Amino acid sequence: MKTSEVEFTNSNGNERYPRALKTTPDGTSLLQPQLSDDQNDPLNWPKAQKMLILLVVSVTAFLPDFGSSMGAVTSVVQSNLRPGGTWDIPQTVVNHSLVGNLFMLGAGGIAVVSLSAYFGRAPIMFWFLIVTVCTAAWCGAATTFPSFMAARIVNGFFATVGQAGGLMFINDMFFFHDHPYRTVAKPPPGDNSLASDSAPFSVIVKLPVLLSFGYYIFTFAWVIGLNTQISVFLTNPKLYNFSDKDIGLFYFAPIIATILGELAGHWIHDFAGEIYRRYHAGRFEPEARLLPIYPATLIMILGIVLVGVGLQRVWHYMLIAVSMGLFVFGIMIVTTAINAYVLDCYPEAPGEVSAWINAGRTVGGFILTYFEVVWAETEGTQKTLGIQAAIVLSAVFVFVVPLQVWGSWMRGLQKRIEF
């Protein structure tokens, strides 16, 4: 970090004057926001402390998707798909526990933001995690399906605390130029409760957030659909006849794809920013964050089409694993891009924009899980996943392209968010 003299123009545009501002060590980027002299400001915390908190938030953000995926896999052994199923009920009924869990991930995220604004980040994180642990134990101890489903639904509401509120911590501790790398308790407790409760709803009316929310509904839903569908087909005795151990090992493929997507994202998002600056006279706008979505979309389309064809024609399971990995790799790039975009658009509302993106993710999966398996069994995976690939492509033109072209105008039209 160093201090540089930077020229600014006053509000009338008729006078230029220098101002000392702090920049990155190489002097190429202004620090946004500027550092204060308050040692209690999270921006001034030691790097080790920041990274430790980021690690805790990241691990916590892992919990809801881990829990949902575990639920998708256990639906096989709980149903009557195989002899001796835990509750001997149809798999479509067992999936209702997953549906309820997914819906509460979105609803819980909005509650996390409102409560964090009133009580503070850390208390909400702590108590929500306590309830998450207790309800996870309840899931394991449940002896009837209604009890298990109730535990899954409550667990979803509380487990989402790190995922929905993660951007609040990132925005508090890291500068603007760090956001893509960190995108996975500053406001004082006791803020006006009415403002806290209504804050998420004052954010969703902003067009950049609303369009990003819509885009994520029609993109991330297929990840959840693939998780459900692949586990059903792989464990089918007439197809792949995977054991519980086999299906668990299969899911190393999306885990590896997630890691590769995270590593590649560092380079891809930097490169996108440089390309944008080169064609915009060195100026950086939030719309630069959207550029990686385009190549990532092509990768996702390739992945989901190959999964559909592979399951229909009973390809070797390794080809299915690689194809699923392609889609997960692409969705990792998209997730970072869309979260960084809305955060750059409205840095004053990190938790609120994060909650709505998280809600978009779960709304799509919530709806799809009701009919995904039956649809695939009726129409065939090649057709149904081909349709889903077309929806992924269409979502780019319907939601992302308007943001790319008119995003700056939309922000200017609706102004900043004021609580």
Secondary structure as the mmCIF struct_conf table of DSSP 4:
data_model
#
loop_
_struct_conf.conf_type_id
_struct_conf.id
_struct_conf.beg_label_comp_id
_struct_conf.beg_label_asym_id
_struct_conf.beg_label_seq_id
_struct_conf.end_label_comp_id
_struct_conf.end_label_asym_id
_struct_conf.end_label_seq_id
STRN STRN1 LYS A 2 THR A 9
TURN_TY1_P TURN_TY1_P1 SER A 11 ASN A 12
BEND BEND1 GLY A 13 ASN A 14
STRN STRN2 ARG A 16 THR A 23
TURN_TY1_P TURN_TY1_P2 PRO A 25 ASP A 26
BEND BEND2 GLY A 27 SER A 29
STRN STRN3 LEU A 30 LEU A 30
BEND BEND3 GLN A 32 PRO A 33
HELX_LH_PP_P HELX_LH_PP_P1 GLN A 34 LEU A 35
BEND BEND4 ASP A 37 ASP A 37
TURN_TY1_P TURN_TY1_P3 GLN A 39 ASN A 40
BEND BEND5 ASP A 41 ASP A 41
HELX_RH_3T_P HELX_RH_3T_P1 PRO A 42 ASN A 44
BEND BEND6 TRP A 45 TRP A 45
HELX_RH_AL_P HELX_RH_AL_P1 LYS A 47 GLN A 78
STRN STRN4 SER A 79 SER A 79
BEND BEND7 ASN A 80 ARG A 82
TURN_TY1_P TURN_TY1_P4 PRO A 83 GLY A 84
BEND BEND8 THR A 86 TRP A 87
STRN STRN5 ILE A 89 ILE A 89
HELX_RH_AL_P HELX_RH_AL_P2 GLN A 91 PHE A 119
HELX_RH_AL_P HELX_RH_AL_P3 ARG A 121 ALA A 141
BEND BEND9 THR A 144 THR A 144
HELX_RH_AL_P HELX_RH_AL_P4 PHE A 145 ALA A 159
TURN_TY1_P TURN_TY1_P5 THR A 160 THR A 160
HELX_RH_AL_P HELX_RH_AL_P5 VAL A 161 MET A 173
BEND BEND10 PHE A 174 PHE A 174
HELX_RH_3T_P HELX_RH_3T_P2 PHE A 176 ASP A 178
HELX_RH_AL_P HELX_RH_AL_P6 HIS A 179 ARG A 182
BEND BEND11 PRO A 187 PRO A 187
HELX_LH_PP_P HELX_LH_PP_P2 PRO A 188 PRO A 188
TURN_TY1_P TURN_TY1_P6 PRO A 189 GLY A 190
HELX_RH_AL_P HELX_RH_AL_P7 SER A 193 VAL A 203
TURN_TY1_P TURN_TY1_P7 ILE A 204 VAL A 205
BEND BEND12 LYS A 206 LYS A 206
HELX_RH_AL_P HELX_RH_AL_P8 LEU A 207 LEU A 234
TURN_TY1_P TURN_TY1_P8 THR A 235 THR A 235
TURN_TY1_P TURN_TY1_P9 PRO A 237 TYR A 240
HELX_RH_AL_P HELX_RH_AL_P9 ASP A 244 PHE A 250
TURN_TY1_P TURN_TY1_P10 TYR A 251 TYR A 251
HELX_RH_AL_P HELX_RH_AL_P10 PHE A 252 ARG A 278
TURN_TY1_P TURN_TY1_P11 TYR A 279 GLY A 282
HELX_RH_3T_P HELX_RH_3T_P3 PRO A 286 LEU A 290
TURN_TY1_P TURN_TY1_P12 LEU A 291 PRO A 292
HELX_RH_AL_P HELX_RH_AL_P11 ILE A 293 GLN A 312
TURN_TY1_P TURN_TY1_P13 ARG A 313 VAL A 314
HELX_RH_AL_P HELX_RH_AL_P12 TYR A 317 CYS A 345
TURN_TY1_P TURN_TY1_P14 PRO A 347 GLU A 348
HELX_RH_AL_P HELX_RH_AL_P13 PRO A 350 THR A 369
TURN_TY1_P TURN_TY1_P15 TYR A 370 PHE A 371
HELX_RH_AL_P HELX_RH_AL_P14 GLU A 372 GLU A 379
HELX_RH_AL_P HELX_RH_AL_P15 THR A 381 ALA A 395
HELX_RH_PI_P HELX_RH_PI_P1 VAL A 396 VAL A 400
HELX_RH_AL_P HELX_RH_AL_P16 VAL A 401 GLN A 414
#
